[in-house]
Amino acid sequence: MRPLFDPGEFTIPDGVHHLCAGGKSAVLRCTETALLRFLQDKTGGKEGDSRQEAEVERLVGRLAGFWSVPEGDVGLCSSVAEGVSILAESWDWRPGDNVVAVAHEYPSLAAPFVALPGVELRVVADLAALHARSDSRTRMVLASHVSFLDAERADLRALREAADRVGAALVLDHTQAAGWCRIAAGIEDFGFAACYKWLLGITGIAIAHWNRARQPGWAPRTAGWHSIGAEWRPDWPERPLVPGAMRFNRGNPNHAGAYALHAALDFLDRHDAAALESHVLALAGELRARSLEVRLPMLTPANHGASVCLPHPDTRTATALLARHGVWAWGGRGRIRVSFHGYNGGTDLDAAFDALREVFSAP
């Protein structure tokens, strides 16, 4: 399998098999040009400032189309953790309410609910158990589109049904899917995604989706100059919020991140989204199949995303050994994670498989 993207358009060192998009993807060379344009606009006075704001406005509209939702339903925040925290703080909680998530959920999605007064964070063993543990006091069902830990790909329709059965909001984290997987975000009440993985952007900027058709009355409890509608002399008691999902962005947006993400989306738009999804799933599926054939330990189920996760007791040593073979993978939480993107191909797959066999044969 040949790479779908030209690896030469990325800053991948010679001799390296870059297989850690699930942590941080390789950097597009055009990102440098985009960031330089941002710096020029930042020092460009009022006209430059207007260009920065126009870049952000164009981006949120573009992201809405990218996620197949109405314009205005997508905004920006600095991280998934910040966006989910704003949501958690804003909800009209009552003592005895609960939120349900799997025990190994990513902290950015679950941690904001841990210390809420009177609210129970219920943790369950797996996605299937969300149904059983949800009840009439469940206010939110939390889930990742694709798990960071084992790369399991969730059944989003089943999650929607689990939330609807008890009248709860469905909150999804698309971070491990966005960029290689086509997102139809209308299924959720709220959704988020970091942009420095398969979306090929940088840190400090994340996507925040507010489904206004499902949650028309939602409003954050806190605001800043950028999320209120009257910039200079607002009527403080009224605090008029902007009408769309940019109310998740309380202060200055990450303009540099917006420029970089535009460049990344320009690049992704040059490639067929369905072909990219098929490509990365095929690579991950082949690595999983080969690993199972030679009886390597496996965490990743058959319904996987673009990564393959193998349990290992010493991930620091394991990933260092992989790196000595030129294979860059991610480690931690008791597992090695090998992630594929469009710049990967059969050569990367072969190198990863050979290196993994050596890792698991090491004393």
C-alpha distance (Angstrom), angle and dihedral (degrees) to the residues before:
residue distance angle dihedral
M1 . . .
R2 3.77 . .
P3 3.82 121.1 .
L4 3.79 113.2 -90.6
F5 3.81 90.8 -145.6
D6 3.78 125.6 50.3
P7 3.84 103.1 -105.2
G8 3.79 87.7 -151.7
E9 3.80 88.7 72.4
F10 3.81 88.5 66.1
T11 3.79 131.9 67.1
I12 3.79 95.1 -116.3
P13 3.83 112.9 149.9
D14 3.79 117.4 -120.0
G15 3.76 113.1 -90.4
V16 3.82 94.0 20.0
H17 3.79 125.0 122.3
H18 3.81 100.5 -153.4
L19 3.81 104.4 -151.2
C20 3.78 103.4 152.3
A21 3.81 105.8 91.4
G22 3.81 87.1 128.5
G23 3.81 86.6 68.5
K24 3.78 103.7 27.5
S25 3.78 125.8 -23.6
A26 3.78 127.0 -131.7
V27 3.81 112.9 -86.1
L28 3.77 121.9 -106.0
R29 3.79 113.1 -126.2
C30 3.80 89.7 -134.1
T31 3.82 88.7 63.3
E32 3.80 89.5 77.4
T33 3.81 90.6 56.0
A34 3.80 91.2 47.8
L35 3.80 92.7 50.9
L36 3.79 91.7 47.2
R37 3.81 88.7 54.0
F38 3.80 89.0 51.8
L39 3.81 91.3 52.0
Q40 3.79 90.9 49.8
D41 3.82 90.6 50.8
K42 3.81 92.0 46.1
T43 3.77 90.4 59.1
G44 3.82 92.1 40.9
G45 3.78 99.0 93.2
K46 3.78 121.3 -133.3
E47 3.79 93.4 -21.5
G48 3.78 90.8 51.9
D49 3.79 90.0 48.5
S50 3.79 90.1 52.9
R51 3.80 90.2 51.8
Q52 3.81 90.1 52.2
E53 3.80 92.4 51.9
A54 3.79 90.9 46.2
E55 3.81 89.3 52.8
V56 3.80 90.5 54.9
E57 3.80 93.7 45.4
R58 3.78 91.4 50.0
L59 3.80 90.9 47.3
V60 3.80 97.0 54.8
G61 3.80 90.1 49.4
R62 3.77 90.3 48.5
L63 3.80 92.6 49.1
A64 3.79 91.3 51.8
G65 3.79 88.9 58.4
F66 3.79 90.3 44.1
W67 3.81 89.3 57.3
S68 3.83 95.5 38.5
V69 3.81 96.1 -118.9
P70 3.83 132.6 122.7
E71 3.78 117.7 -79.1
G72 3.78 108.8 -96.2
D73 3.80 94.0 36.9
V74 3.81 91.8 91.5
G75 3.77 126.1 68.6
L76 3.78 138.9 158.6
C77 3.79 135.6 -107.1
S78 3.78 133.0 170.7
S79 3.81 96.0 -104.5
V80 3.78 143.1 -12.7
A81 3.81 88.2 -103.7
E82 3.81 91.2 57.1
G83 3.80 94.1 45.7
V84 3.81 94.0 49.0
S85 3.81 90.6 45.7
I86 3.81 90.7 54.5
L87 3.80 88.6 50.7
A88 3.82 93.9 46.9
E89 3.80 92.3 49.6
S90 3.80 92.7 48.4
W91 3.81 101.0 53.7
D92 3.79 121.4 107.0
W93 3.80 95.6 -119.0
R94 3.79 124.5 -172.4
P95 3.81 125.9 -162.9
G96 3.79 108.9 -88.7
D97 3.80 95.7 30.9
N98 3.78 118.6 133.7
V99 3.79 141.0 -160.3
V100 3.81 121.1 -150.4
A101 3.82 127.1 -145.6
V102 3.79 138.5 149.2
A103 3.80 115.1 -92.3
H104 3.81 93.6 -115.7
E105 3.81 95.5 48.7
Y106 3.79 116.3 141.1
P107 3.83 110.9 -92.2
S108 3.81 94.5 -124.0
L109 3.80 89.8 64.9
A110 3.81 100.5 38.7
A111 3.82 107.3 28.2
P112 3.84 96.8 71.0
F113 3.82 88.5 65.9
V114 3.80 98.1 49.7
A115 3.81 99.7 86.0
L116 3.81 100.8 34.2
P117 3.84 107.7 131.4
G118 3.79 111.8 -108.6
V119 3.82 94.4 -0.4
E120 3.80 122.1 115.6
L121 3.79 121.2 -147.0
R122 3.78 103.2 -149.2
V123 3.77 114.3 -158.0
V124 3.79 121.3 -160.0
A125 3.77 133.2 -169.7
D126 3.81 98.4 -113.7
L127 3.79 144.4 -12.7
A128 3.80 92.8 -85.6
A129 3.81 90.2 60.4
L130 3.81 92.5 59.3
H131 3.81 88.5 85.1
A132 3.80 94.2 53.9
R133 3.81 96.2 46.9
S134 3.81 97.0 45.5
D135 3.79 117.5 94.4
S136 3.79 142.5 159.3
R137 3.83 91.0 -67.1
T138 3.82 94.3 52.3
R139 3.79 107.2 113.8
M140 3.81 100.2 173.4
V141 3.80 137.5 23.7
L142 3.83 111.4 -155.5
A143 3.79 123.9 -159.8
S144 3.77 143.8 151.2
H145 3.78 117.7 -123.4
V146 3.80 85.9 -136.9
S147 3.79 121.6 12.5
F148 3.80 117.8 -114.7
L149 3.80 89.6 -150.8
D150 3.80 105.4 51.0
A151 3.85 104.0 1.6
E152 3.81 93.4 -117.6
R153 3.80 110.1 165.3
A154 3.80 111.0 -136.4
D155 3.79 125.6 -132.3
L156 3.80 97.6 -121.1
R157 3.79 94.5 -169.1
A158 3.79 90.4 55.0
L159 3.80 89.6 49.8
R160 3.80 90.5 50.6
E161 3.79 89.6 51.2
A162 3.80 91.3 48.8
A163 3.80 90.7 53.0
D164 3.80 94.7 43.4
R165 3.80 92.2 50.0
V166 3.80 89.9 66.8
G167 3.81 98.9 26.6
A168 3.80 94.6 -108.8
A169 3.79 130.9 147.0
L170 3.81 117.1 -108.8
V171 3.80 113.6 -134.3
L172 3.81 116.8 -171.4
D173 3.79 134.5 -170.8
H174 3.81 109.5 -150.8
T175 3.81 95.7 179.8
Q176 3.82 96.3 115.2
A177 3.82 91.6 45.5
A178 3.81 108.0 35.7
G179 3.79 111.6 101.5
W180 3.81 100.1 27.9
C181 3.81 98.2 38.2
R182 3.79 125.1 60.7
I183 3.81 107.1 -118.4
A184 3.80 121.3 -145.9
A185 3.79 96.2 -174.3
G186 3.79 96.7 178.2
I187 3.80 89.2 91.4
E188 3.83 92.8 71.4
D189 3.78 135.7 63.8
F190 3.80 92.8 -139.8
G191 3.79 131.4 3.9
F192 3.77 138.3 -179.8
A193 3.79 140.1 -172.8
A194 3.77 136.9 -177.0
C195 3.80 113.7 -130.3
Y196 3.82 105.0 -147.5
K197 3.79 98.4 78.6
W198 3.82 123.5 57.0
L199 3.82 90.9 -13.7
L200 3.83 86.7 68.2
G201 3.80 94.5 -136.1
I202 3.79 130.2 120.4
T203 3.80 136.3 -97.5
G204 3.80 123.1 -85.2
I205 3.80 96.8 53.8
A206 3.79 129.3 79.2
I207 3.79 137.8 170.9
A208 3.81 118.9 -110.3
H209 3.81 119.6 -168.1
W210 3.80 123.2 -164.5
N211 3.81 114.0 -173.7
R212 3.79 98.1 -145.6
A213 3.81 92.8 -176.1
R214 3.83 90.7 59.9
Q215 3.82 98.1 34.5
P216 3.81 105.9 27.0
G217 3.79 96.2 158.7
W218 3.79 99.4 50.1
A219 3.78 118.4 129.1
P220 3.82 132.2 163.8
R221 3.79 118.1 -115.4
T222 3.80 92.6 -134.5
A223 3.78 131.7 47.7
G224 3.79 144.0 178.0
W225 3.76 137.0 -158.1
H226 3.79 93.4 -79.3
S227 3.82 96.8 49.8
I228 3.80 97.3 49.8
G229 3.76 122.7 79.3
A230 3.81 98.8 -132.3
E231 3.79 110.7 59.8
W232 3.78 106.5 -176.8
R233 3.84 111.6 30.9
P234 3.80 107.5 8.1
D235 3.76 123.0 -179.3
W236 3.80 94.5 -111.0
P237 3.82 98.4 -155.8
E238 3.80 90.2 51.9
R239 3.83 95.9 42.8
P240 3.84 95.2 -171.5
L241 3.80 106.7 -145.1
V242 3.78 123.4 -150.8
P243 3.81 108.1 -97.3
G244 3.80 99.3 -121.4
A245 3.78 140.4 52.5
M246 3.81 92.9 -73.8
R247 3.81 83.8 88.7
F248 3.81 82.3 86.4
N249 3.82 86.3 68.1
R250 3.79 106.7 72.6
G251 3.81 100.9 170.7
N252 3.77 136.2 20.2
P253 3.80 111.1 -29.6
N254 3.78 117.3 -121.7
H255 3.79 95.0 -94.9
A256 3.80 93.0 -179.7
G257 3.81 89.2 53.1
A258 3.80 90.3 50.0
Y259 3.81 92.5 53.6
A260 3.81 90.8 47.4
L261 3.81 92.9 47.5
H262 3.80 91.9 50.4
A263 3.80 88.8 54.8
A264 3.80 90.0 48.8
L265 3.80 93.0 49.3
D266 3.80 90.0 47.9
F267 3.79 87.3 55.8
L268 3.82 94.8 45.3
D269 3.81 90.5 48.0
R270 3.80 88.5 62.0
H271 3.80 89.6 65.3
D272 3.76 131.3 62.4
A273 3.81 109.7 -103.1
A274 3.80 94.1 -147.7
A275 3.80 91.2 50.2
L276 3.81 91.1 51.1
E277 3.80 92.0 50.9
S278 3.79 92.0 48.8
H279 3.80 91.2 46.4
V280 3.80 97.9 53.8
L281 3.80 93.8 40.4
A282 3.79 90.4 51.4
L283 3.81 92.1 51.2
A284 3.79 92.9 47.0
G285 3.80 91.7 45.0
E286 3.80 92.3 51.1
L287 3.81 93.2 49.0
R288 3.80 90.4 48.5
A289 3.82 92.0 48.6
R290 3.81 93.5 48.3
S291 3.79 91.3 47.5
L292 3.79 92.4 51.1
E293 3.80 90.8 46.6
V294 3.82 91.4 60.2
R295 3.81 91.1 38.4
L296 3.76 100.1 -111.7
P297 3.82 111.3 163.6
M298 3.80 113.1 -94.9
L299 3.80 136.5 -161.0
T300 3.79 99.0 170.9
P301 3.82 115.6 94.0
A302 3.79 126.8 -144.1
N303 3.83 91.2 -97.3
H304 3.80 92.7 65.9
G305 3.76 138.9 151.1
A306 3.80 128.9 -138.7
S307 3.81 95.0 -54.9
V308 3.79 138.0 72.2
C309 3.81 118.4 -150.4
L310 3.79 124.8 -160.9
P311 3.81 123.0 -173.8
H312 3.79 116.3 -119.2
P313 3.83 130.7 169.0
D314 3.81 95.0 -141.4
T315 3.79 109.6 35.1
R316 3.81 94.4 168.2
T317 3.80 92.0 59.9
A318 3.81 92.0 39.5
T319 3.80 96.0 52.7
A320 3.81 90.2 44.6
L321 3.80 89.2 55.0
L322 3.80 90.5 48.2
A323 3.80 89.4 50.7
R324 3.81 90.9 53.7
H325 3.80 85.5 60.5
G326 3.79 90.4 50.3
V327 3.80 93.6 -104.0
W328 3.79 113.8 130.9
A329 3.81 110.1 -160.5
W330 3.79 135.0 153.8
G331 3.79 125.4 -106.7
G332 3.78 139.5 -173.6
R333 3.80 142.1 92.9
G334 3.80 89.3 60.5
R335 3.78 96.8 -60.2
I336 3.80 144.2 86.8
R337 3.81 114.3 -130.1
V338 3.80 121.3 -157.2
S339 3.81 112.1 -169.5
F340 3.80 129.5 -169.6
H341 3.79 130.7 -150.1
G342 3.77 134.7 172.8
Y343 3.82 92.7 -83.6
N344 3.82 89.9 62.4
G345 3.78 126.4 86.4
G346 3.76 144.2 162.7
T347 3.79 94.3 -58.9
D348 3.81 90.1 58.3
L349 3.79 90.1 46.7
D350 3.81 92.5 51.8
A351 3.80 92.1 47.1
A352 3.80 92.3 49.4
F353 3.80 93.3 48.6
D354 3.80 93.7 48.4
A355 3.80 92.2 46.9
L356 3.81 92.7 47.4
R357 3.78 91.1 52.7
E358 3.78 89.2 54.1
V359 3.82 92.2 46.9
F360 3.78 92.0 54.0
S361 3.79 93.7 44.1
A362 3.80 92.4 52.1
P363 3.83 114.8 107.5
